[in-house]
Amino acid sequence: MNLPIRVAGTGIEFPCAPGQTVLEAAESAGWSIPYSCRKGVCTTCAGGLCAGELAVRGRGTIAGPAEGILLCRAEPLGPVEIAPRRIAAQQPPERKTLTTVVYRVRRPAPRVTLLDLRFPIGRRAPFRAGQFLDVQLPGGDTRPYSLANSPQHNDAAELHVRTEPGGRFSEEIVGGLRPGDTVTVETPFGEFVLDDGDGPVLLLATGTGFAPIKSIVEDQIARRRRRPVHLYWGGRTEEDLYLGDLARRWAARHDWFSFTPVLSRPPAGWGGATGWVQQAVLADFHDLGDHEVFACGSEAMTTTALATLTREAGLPADRFHADAFVPAAEAVAVPD
């Protein structure tokens, strides 16, 4: 029997089928709730439970009122009322599972692999800039990776893979991939997408968090948008900004785009920004009341950036969008 889910403070209500999580039920009904990994690793989908009971994988039964519930892991035990960070109407996703072929493997930095995948001839998988796909691993496990190519090139996928020690995909599989090998993916997922507004946008990235940022910027270029966009890309050293020259070319060619590289361990003579990306933002902007911010990278960066920019620069919390990259090994603490 379907169970009703109400959204506090709105007239929104939708059904949840047996075995569905709150996040899955919302998607099926045409509502989007922010999320990143869908595996209980990040906290992007965390929201409040106002009334009712939820069975949360790894945490047991939780009764409302309660905060910080991972909606990607929560199944209603009866009628419930929830308070997600955001909810918006959208078309239910049309996902595809494809067996792709490795076209090219590039390594622009010692721990970064750029993996170019081609879809079967005649197959396309439309997506929105900033979304991700799931790589399917032997045994049924998956790993999420942002799509770095623009939506205009939806017959292929470009993935930016950072090698993590012990990483089942990043270390064990990617290291042995060669052109002609196959990789099975499901796509698209995610709500880390820029709308068609006109207000200024700040993009914050650390490490391979640049991947969805690349898709967003190249989509703006392809559609000849002129919305003001400023990218802050942070790393320990210049080597971590593995496509820094590409970002500099965007800035040279498009007057609506600006780029600030940020290094936490700069070399002698470095004349650019240093420290954390959010600190570099505060040095340039004192009032972010009319901005939107998209932050992708380490969970430490996205969490700190939200707290810092809302508190010190007046950024409205609902204009902060995050896609936190968390090593999959951390999901062990939240078992199925």
Buried (B, 14 or more C-beta within 10 A) or exposed (E): EEBBBBBBEEEBEBBBEEEBBBBBBBBBBEBBBBBBBBBBBBBBBBBBBBBBBBBBBEBEEBEBEBEEBBBBBBBBBEBBBBBBBEBEEBEEBEBBEBEBBBBEBEBBBEBBBBBBBBBEEEEEBEBBBBBBBBBBBEEEBBBBBBBBBBBEBBEBBBBBBBBBEEBBBBBEBBBEBEEEEEBBBBBBBBBBBBEEEEEBBBBBBBBBBBBBBBBBBBBBBEEEBEBBBBBBBBBEEBBBBBBBEBBEEBBEEBEBBBBBBBBBEBEEEEEEBBBBBBBBBBEEBEEBEEBBBBBBBBBEBBBBBBEBBBEEBBBBEEBBBBBBBBBBEBBEEBEE
